[in-house]
């Protein structure tokens, strides 16, 4: 399916309001920036490209320079942020760099009209679904990447989620757009690259129309999750007093729905969510046990600012975040 890419962007723009585009210099963000620029002209809106220099490649400086030159040529504002990825430590450099990028993006989204466009496309959607399934995701994770979501005080918008990568490349060629190519995309030590370069091509050989069917599956999961979320909101009102959960009221529900309500409550309070093993322990220890010798349960990391302490007192469940 061929899309009018500009038409996917226009519904999100606000007349006269500056918008931001996450711009790495790669083909996806280059096409996005170019199309946002076309749409913004009709809305008298300024476009600012936001580039994050990760510093992980010997080409990082030349990529930033390329982005700066491209923006000057096209008449876009340009802002660059530096990230020292060499000092990042952890099991997944890929995930850590992503976290840092979003921390940077959050700072520029200062109010509810602030928009940051990102170039994720249909192939990214499918990679994300596979990646999450391998890690044991639930219904929310199987909904994959949302079109629009909150970040900071503003929003992230990903208008190309129904657009295949090959169509984006075709657009770049037709519009004679210059872009950079990141050699690290060929490094299959990164999980997503392994999926993209090894796993998905095999699927494509066997099932050429896999994008269409998997996209439909993602939409189905998304619809189911949204329906369940609405039900949870209505039921949560019945079991919450003030900020806390009434345990005896929570007990009245099926155990699987107890988990859903508990997680919804935590999400409303902007808490770091427990993994499935911790969730199971919480439900068994605090909900189904007549007595517990330990009225507290802690998960998360204080160093990352997402440590959560669950407290049980007088039949009520509350949380403290540090």
Buried (B, 14 or more C-beta within 10 A) or exposed (E): EEBEBBEBBBEBBEEEBBBBBBBBBBBBBBBBBBBBBBBBEEBEBBBBBBBBBBBBBEBBEEBBEBBBEBBEEBEBEBBBBEBEBEEBEEEEBBEBBEEBBBEBBBEBBEEEEBBBBBBBBBBBBBBBBBBBEEEEBBBBBBBBBBBEEEBBEBBBBBBBBBBBBEBBBEBBEEEEBEBBEBEBEEEEEBBBBBBBBEEBEEBEEEEEEBBEEBBEBBEEBBEBBEEBBEEBEEBBEEBBEEEBBBBEBBEEBEEEBBBBBBBBBBEEEEBBBBEEEBBEEBBEBBBEEEEEEEEEBEBBEEEEEBBBBBBBEEEBBBBEBE
